[in-house]
């Protein structure tokens, strides 16, 4: 199933992101999480991707096993980092052979220890180039791209960032999944500006329920998302109480999602960090409200 066919404001789908585990314990936790979320009938799940052969292979293996073992539609992330065009073509061929129909095309973050992204010789420097290459291979993939409601951390301006997104869509991206945000105003403004710029594909909001204060601070530093001051103050009060932090994070994300759904989003993508309780509580609450 191609993801673009399940992104419908009249029946929005819920989806979840995972990353390939590095240990046997992590792998067991991932499959337990998948099994727990399976009953929520997600529209799809996505699996992140890192540079280097071992991480790349784990992503391919994981999306293949998810499709075979659970029947949930998987989407493989694919980045430009550390790859030549020939290597990316090989990855795409492997995904197609495994009957994976959906790919999220990303430039990717600089490898650990490297301050800035560098184009690999014989590779790509921008996500729109990757989208175009995927389309040229004509393997039938549904292709997603990333959007940044508050602007990419490396961009000179939100307007410039939006033009980069338009290049991805013009190259053939079928839909957009946004970076995480904690203030819906950024998302609604982003969608409005995107429509004015001629970007008319579905734009799926990305939500990360806060379950750990230190962890969310690290993510915020990495991606540049803004935590509303009121939420920051509330988190500071309960930062040493894990249960209270989760309750606050789930409550905030649930309110976010309710407003997003009321205003017609085509779906909501949850960044799970390979854990199910927060996402399960939110989706269950949303469905209970009809």
Secondary structure, DSSP 8 states (H G I E B T S, - for coil): --GGGG--GGG-EEEEEE---SSHHHHHHHHHHHHHHHTT--SEEEE---SSHHHHHHHHHHHHHHHHHH---EEEEEE-TT--HHHHHHHHHHHHHTT--EEEEE-----TT-SS----TTS-SSHHHHHHHHHHHT---EEEEEE-TT--TT-S-HHHHHHHHHHHHHHT--EEEEEE-S-HHHHHHHHHHHHHTT--SEEEEEE-----HHHHHHHHHHH-----HHHHHHHHHHTT-HHHHHHHHHHHHHHHHHHHHHTT-SEEEEE-TT--HHHHHHHHHHHHT-
